[in-house]
Amino acid sequence: MVGMNAIKKKITRTQVEGLVILLVAIGYLWEAQNVPLLYQVPGVPGPTTFPWLLGIVFGLSGVWLLVSPHRLIARLRKEAADEDEDAPEAPAPSGAAFWDPITRDWHFYTIWAVILGYLVLMPSLGFPVATALLLAMFVSLLGEQRWWVVAGLALVATTVIYTGFALGLRVRLPLGVLEPLVK
């Protein structure tokens, strides 16, 4: 009988993440089939193009994480954890044990808060403004501190994405607060 420790040695966190991403991608592709073709124009990619492309990219990413050199990644993570364990640890005040995982992984929680904020605010702000804000926050969370690099990357990426969808794929994206400027 295989013990739990043997299973933990065979399955890494990276593989679990890959499996979750793959399952989400499969669900996303399944739902992409249900997108109504109300605005389908013959000879032009329709509203299902983006969900299919995104689902395929996520699916391939999940598969890569499942079959990637996970043992090397796990070994590197273990070495990093061993180095952290060697450092002297300050005693934690009472109640701090609850906050430790949250404060340690604050980037993760902040990214999800930004994504949820984007989903809530995008219909009213519009695609260009909401996407530029989302990308600026992501670039900042990744560690870029120069404001002009953050703003430049966010504006250029938003412009390229919007132009690709509006002109290339002829997908109408909501303009939100920019609507009065276009009319």
Steps between C-alpha positions, in 0.01 A plus 500: 500500500634838398522748786401866486866610508574292190210667318620845607842422357349399166253788463641851519322829555585595141317194370195578712502858367533364146206266552282781638592728206429218253159428657408870495608518134285198413201662674571827321515325162178316581326829578648662187279267301194663661585858397213627282596592146273806495757728338659244271601653167593262218873493436587674828603325822210515738452538874625148571849569364638652819361236738638223278845660475511567873380149584762344276779712650389414854464133410850485355635683806335249731636207302847656508487531878386138526786363286767765561820414679309512827759308696753775429250766603411307816867456586564872457200584719619253764848652500351848538279380786799333670693827481203684655478245783867557590434869570411585861132563541359772720225392738158587362258697715177327593248489218769556238487137386166572332643790298830333400372327182312813395791738551744258340282459189364856479591525129276203423201646685558847357508365144168324554350815652614698194351240263166504685503879501563496127205269440272721711615837363562417134135538385474851646858623441526335160757263358782750428502676839444184707762303307759776525443516878517121530825478307654791691420328829638167376825658382531679835435176690771332295745751646535781248531828688556753220159661440573585138584134421184380677280755322671447163467121508138520611404752229689327219369154590143630535523677165633189325235275657216741425618559143538127442147430613330806356670510160645154453224282642220760477387432855316790661643566844327730750651850512334602827611845609672558163170460309420877495842573349438268202158636406 
